């Protein structure tokens, strides 16, 4: 028999009415316990998708999702705690670099991450492509690793924001992902449960992100910063470009390899720059005594010296993975076949449909089913390209490249016979 209260909450939100904090709290508690069936929760999510929430509802939803589980007690670590969250983009593997990099700078990073959502890859899926590595740590294991290593990249435990764990999967299944109130509550319920001193948010904007316009991305970032700061967590947000893939690799093990290259001081210029930029901001927020030049120099030095790479190796080993991957990428899964897509004309690369490339990578089973599959992009917007030059390599294990994937990849690159200006990587900064 349908829950009468839930029918009322669905109707109210469908009609554009505001739910009281007590109503939202009761809704989240009931759904977390399993008292509300999936189809009713799906209807409520769709009503929120179309009708939205005001700032008080958003704050109440976030608080209810945080309080659905426990908050980590990190008081005994004896060092500041910080984390970063990205709203998701094609080729975004910054978490794999930032966690060990910032930990090497003396800041604990308890990074609770998610899986692939829509056309974007998930940090946990990338981590699990490392042989033997576990992301499902208990709270006790997580705390122990933070004490010994200083960082961890893990999935949500049963204790941390369990409401978000259920809602996250339902949003993906009901096409309610691109909804600002739901995004805010989902992101912050995990992060605020970590009991952080500081939080840096990387809000992606462009065709390869959920927020395709600068206006929508700015709205999301402002709401995220306002809600997080209301909980007492120092927070800032950066709107960063996703009009093309970040770096060159798209796909789990391909992205792990690129992250390792960056931890060694190399890697694609745009990806390395973003990692250094975000890591510097995490250090500044978490350690107010640091000046900007000091923080920037420290982060750059940790990458160049190999200390960040060593911290990554320790993190991998602590979570059951094979630390030898930092020197032997052959230990990671590799696809059997490759197909190179080349330019059909000479000109300047005017645009890249990152979303199409993300969808193509997912179609190749670049998620958990086949971590070795994916794409390697060879060009950036504004590059001059000669006819026949490589644009993208498809990594696959089937007998042939699926025709749909090939079509998606080929149509993703727009070449024109005119000069193009490369888009700025950092588009906007939003501080509390």
KOLDREN-113957 format. One record per residue (C-alpha): y negated, x negated, z negated; residue in one letter. Coordinates in steps of 0.1 Angstrom, whole numbers, padded with zeros to 4 digits, always signed. Layout:
residues N
YXZa...
END
This chain:
residues 432
+0000+0000+0000x-0034-0015+0009x-0055-0029-0020x-0083-0003-0024x-0108-0029-0037x-0101-0051-0007x-0107-0021+0017x-0141-0017+0000x-0150-0054+0003x-0140-0054+0040x-0160-0022+0046x-0191-0036+0028x-0191-0068+0048x-0183-0050+0080x-0214-0029+0074x-0236-0059+0066x-0239-0053+0029x-0240-0080+0003x-0211-0086-0021x-0218-0094-0057x-0206-0127-0072x-0180-0109-0093x-0166-0092-0062x-0163-0125-0043x-0147-0141-0073x-0122-0113-0077x-0114-0114-0039x-0107-0151-0039x-0087-0150-0071x-0065-0121-0058x-0059-0138-0024x-0050-0171-0041x-0025-0153-0063x-0010-0136-0032x-0021-0101-0042x-0040-0096-0009x-0020-0096+0023x-0029-0118+0052x-0040-0090+0075x-0066-0078+0050x-0079-0112+0044x-0081-0118+0082x-0101-0086+0085x-0125-0098+0058x-0129-0132+0075x-0137-0115+0108x-0163-0093+0091x-0179-0124+0076x-0178-0141+0110x-0198-0113+0126x-0220-0103+0096x-0226-0136+0078x-0235-0142+0042x-0268-0148+0024x-0273-0179+0003x-0262-0163-0029x-0229-0151-0014x-0223-0185+0001x-0228-0202-0033x-0206-0176-0049x-0178-0181-0023x-0180-0219-0027x-0179-0217-0065x-0150-0192-0065x-0130-0215-0042x-0137-0246-0063x-0127-0227-0094x-0094-0215-0078x-0080-0249-0089x-0089-0278-0111x-0116-0305-0107x-0106-0341-0109x-0115-0361-0140x-0127-0394-0126x-0148-0404-0157x-0124-0433-0166x-0127-0451-0133x-0158-0469-0145x-0175-0469-0111x-0195-0444-0090x-0177-0419-0068x-0186-0409-0033x-0171-0392-0003x-0180-0383+0033x-0171-0352+0053x-0173-0347+0091x-0174-0312+0105x-0150-0324+0132x-0154-0339+0166x-0133-0353+0195x-0123-0389+0187x-0138-0388+0152x-0118-0412+0131x-0146-0424+0108x-0127-0414+0076x-0101-0441+0082x-0128-0467+0082x-0152-0453+0056x-0128-0449+0028x-0117-0485+0025x-0151-0499+0036x-0170-0481+0008x-0142-0488-0017x-0146-0525-0010x-0183-0521-0019x-0173-0510-0054x-0175-0472-0050x-0144-0450-0056x-0136-0428-0026x-0112-0398-0034x-0111-0384+0001x-0094-0351+0003x-0090-0343+0041x-0077-0317+0064x-0055-0313+0095x-0064-0306+0131x-0085-0275+0136x-0091-0260+0170x-0096-0288+0196x-0104-0315+0170x-0079-0339+0155x-0072-0340+0118x-0076-0370+0095x-0043-0362+0078x-0024-0361+0111x-0038-0395+0120x-0028-0410+0087x+0007-0395+0090x+0012-0413+0123x+0015-0445+0103x+0053-0449+0096x+0062-0439+0061x+0028-0429+0049x+0024-0399+0026x-0007-0378+0023x+0007-0353-0002x+0000-0371-0034x+0000-0354-0068x-0032-0355-0089x-0016-0381-0111x-0007-0403-0081x-0042-0399-0066x-0059-0409-0099x-0035-0439-0102x-0043-0450-0067x-0080-0447-0072x-0078-0470-0102x-0057-0497-0084x-0070-0495-0048x-0103-0476-0051x-0097-0451-0023x-0072-0426-0010x-0070-0402+0020x-0049-0373+0009x-0043-0336+0016x-0051-0308-0007x-0028-0306-0037x-0016-0273-0051x-0042-0278-0079x-0073-0287-0058x-0091-0258-0042x-0059-0238-0034x-0079-0209-0021x-0093-0231+0007x-0058-0243+0016x-0048-0208+0024x-0080-0197+0040x-0082-0228+0062x-0050-0220+0079x-0059-0184+0084x-0093-0192+0099x-0076-0213+0125x-0051-0185+0133x-0078-0158+0135x-0105-0176+0156x-0130-0175+0127x-0135-0213+0125x-0171-0214+0138x-0187-0195+0110x-0213-0212+0088x-0206-0195+0054x-0168-0201+0058x-0174-0237+0069x-0197-0244+0040x-0173-0230+0014x-0143-0247+0030x-0159-0282+0031x-0175-0281-0003x-0147-0265-0022x-0126-0296-0015x-0154-0321-0020x-0169-0306-0052x-0134-0304-0067x-0134-0343-0065x-0162-0345-0090x-0183-0368-0070x-0216-0385-0077x-0226-0385-0040x-0216-0368-0008x-0226-0377+0028x-0221-0351+0055x-0217-0359+0092x-0225-0327+0110x-0215-0330+0147x-0235-0314+0174x-0226-0311+0211x-0199-0298+0234x-0172-0317+0215x-0182-0300+0182x-0179-0266+0166x-0217-0265+0165x-0229-0269+0201x-0266-0265+0195x-0290-0286+0174x-0303-0254+0158x-0269-0242+0146x-0259-0277+0134x-0292-0280+0115x-0286-0246+0099x-0251-0256+0088x-0263-0290+0074x-0292-0274+0055x-0268-0249+0039x-0242-0276+0030x-0269-0298+0014x-0284-0269-0005x-0251-0256-0019x-0238-0291-0028x-0270-0301-0046x-0269-0269-0066x-0237-0282-0081x-0254-0314-0091x-0239-0336-0064x-0264-0358-0046x-0260-0349-0010x-0275-0357+0024x-0265-0347+0059x-0268-0364+0093x-0266-0346+0126x-0247-0369+0150x-0240-0367+0187x-0208-0351+0200x-0218-0347+0236x-0191-0372+0244x-0160-0385+0225x-0168-0409+0196x-0154-0443+0205x-0128-0443+0232x-0096-0432+0216x-0085-0395+0214x-0051-0390+0197x-0035-0399+0164x-0021-0434+0168x-0046-0443+0194x-0074-0435+0169x-0056-0454+0141x-0055-0485+0163x-0092-0481+0171x-0101-0477+0134x-0082-0509+0126x-0100-0528+0154x-0133-0516+0138x-0122-0527+0104x-0116-0561+0119x-0153-0562+0130x-0148-0551+0166x-0143-0516+0180x-0165-0495+0202x-0202-0500+0196x-0211-0463+0189x-0182-0458+0165x-0189-0491+0146x-0226-0482+0143x-0219-0448+0129x-0194-0461+0104x-0218-0488+0092x-0246-0462+0090x-0227-0436+0070x-0211-0462+0047x-0246-0476+0039x-0258-0441+0031x-0228-0434+0008x-0235-0467-0010x-0272-0459-0014x-0265-0424-0028x-0238-0435-0052x-0255-0466-0064x-0293-0460-0067x-0299-0496-0077x-0291-0508-0042x-0320-0511-0017x-0315-0502+0020x-0314-0538+0032x-0290-0548+0004x-0267-0519+0012x-0268-0525+0049x-0260-0562+0045x-0232-0555+0020x-0215-0531+0044x-0218-0553+0074x-0205-0583+0054x-0174-0563+0042x-0165-0555+0078x-0171-0590+0091x-0152-0607+0062x-0120-0587+0065x-0123-0573+0030x-0125-0537+0043x-0094-0543+0064x-0076-0557+0034x-0085-0525+0014x-0072-0503+0042x-0039-0523+0042x-0036-0518+0004x-0044-0480+0008x-0017-0477+0035x+0009-0495+0014x+0000-0475-0018x+0007-0443+0001x+0041-0455+0014x+0030-0467+0048x+0038-0500+0065x+0008-0523+0059x+0020-0546+0088x+0003-0522+0112x-0030-0540+0107x-0016-0570+0126x+0012-0554+0146x+0001-0522+0163x+0035-0522+0181x+0048-0507+0148x+0029-0475+0155x+0043-0449+0178x+0035-0456+0215x+0038-0433+0245x+0062-0442+0272x+0039-0433+0302x+0003-0438+0312x-0017-0422+0340x-0052-0435+0349x-0078-0410+0362x-0103-0427+0384x-0138-0418+0397x-0140-0399+0429x-0175-0411+0437x-0200-0438+0429x-0228-0429+0405x-0240-0426+0369x-0219-0408+0343x-0242-0378+0336x-0220-0359+0312x-0186-0357+0295x-0170-0325+0284x-0156-0337+0251x-0142-0303+0242x-0121-0303+0274x-0108-0338+0266x-0100-0326+0230x-0081-0296+0244x-0063-0318+0269x-0052-0342+0241x-0039-0314+0220x-0020-0300+0250x-0002-0334+0252x+0010-0327+0216x-0014-0353+0202x-0011-0335+0169x+0018-0339+0145x+0045-0332+0171x+0038-0363+0192x+0014-0387+0175x+0016-0412+0203x+0001-0389+0230x-0036-0387+0238x-0064-0401+0259x-0083-0433+0262x-0118-0428+0277x-0132-0459+0295x-0168-0449+0301x-0199-0436+0282x-0227-0414+0294x-0253-0435+0313x-0227-0460+0326x-0228-0468+0363x-0194-0462+0379x-0180-0473+0412x-0157-0451+0432x-0121-0457+0421x-0131-0472+0387x-0110-0460+0357x-0125-0431+0338x-0097-0421+0314x-0061-0431+0307x-0036-0403+0298x-0009-0413+0274x+0022-0390+0275x+0059-0389+0271x+0069-0362+0296x+0083-0369+0330x+0049-0361+0346x+0013-0355+0334x+0010-0317+0330x-0011-0303+0358x-0034-0284+0335x-0041-0315+0314x-0049-0335+0345x-0073-0309+0357x-0090-0307+0323x-0094-0345+0323x-0106-0348+0358x-0132-0320+0355x-0145-0334+0322x-0165-0362+0338x-0197-0354+0357x-0210-0382+0380x-0244-0381+0397x-0264-0404+0419x-0293-0407+0395x-0302-0426+0364x-0292-0410+0331x-0304-0418+0296x-0277-0423+0269x-0280-0396+0241x-0291-0408+0206x-0262-0411+0181x-0282-0399+0151x-0301-0368+0159x-0315-0356+0126x-0314-0363+0089x-0314-0336+0063x-0319-0345+0026x-0319-0325-0005x
END
